[in-house]
Amino acid sequence: MPVRRITMLLVVCALVAPAAARADDPAPATGGTAAPAPDPGLSATAHVLVGKVAVFRGSLPGDAGRTVTIERLDRETAAWLPIATAQIGDDGAYLARWRADVAGRMTTRATVARAPEAGASLALAAPVETTVTVYRSALATWYGPGFYGRTTACGLRMTRTLMGVAHRKLPCGTQVALTYKGKAITVPVVDRGPFKPGRRWDLTSAAADALGFAYMDRLGAVPLD
């Protein structure tokens, strides 16, 4: 091959290689960061014990300077009961606290009273809602080995996978919310017990495993209607 032709080929390769490399390179970073997701209008402590504080927070940018009222729905009367208030900051953020004084799974909402227009009554901003479960602290145990294969007092076969809880009086099938060290489950009443003084709940082995529950300890529990 003539020397001149070889030289021409080398020059072409030298010019093409950088362009190909640039085509494969990822797009350069702009130096910015992705915009954070907007704060919800209302979020709350999802699981809390009676006597402990539940925190409600959110962002209502259009209502800066106004007062937000946190309410819970009373299921017996279908009325909304105020449980906490907070002032909305200049940035729209607010934080309210409620020392839980009633157990159950309840709907809560945040409302804001707005100044009425001429000739109109006091208006409320469209409320935003969330759910809070309030538990009672109780001593519990778990059981299973030695009972597998037997029929429970509720007519179910006890197995290693049966999710449930034993209680002395609650009707079979009653749903019970349980929480322990940050974990939470809802299981039905499947048996009777425990029968030793001071103990209120007896978890099946599967329920105990789901919660990471020790042999005997205090947990949060509340029957759900």
ABEGO torsion letter per residue (X at the ends): XBAAAAAAAAAAAAAAAAAAAAAABBBBBAGBBBBBBBBBABBBBABBBBGBBBBBBEBBAAABGBBBBBBBBBAAAGBBBBABBBBBBAAGBBBBBBBBABBEBBBBBBBBBBBBBBGBBBBBBBBBBBBBBBBBBBBBBBBGBGABGBBBAAGBBBBAABBEBBBAABBBGBBBBBBBGGBBBBBBBABBOBABBGBABBBBAAAAAAAGBBABBBBBBBBBX
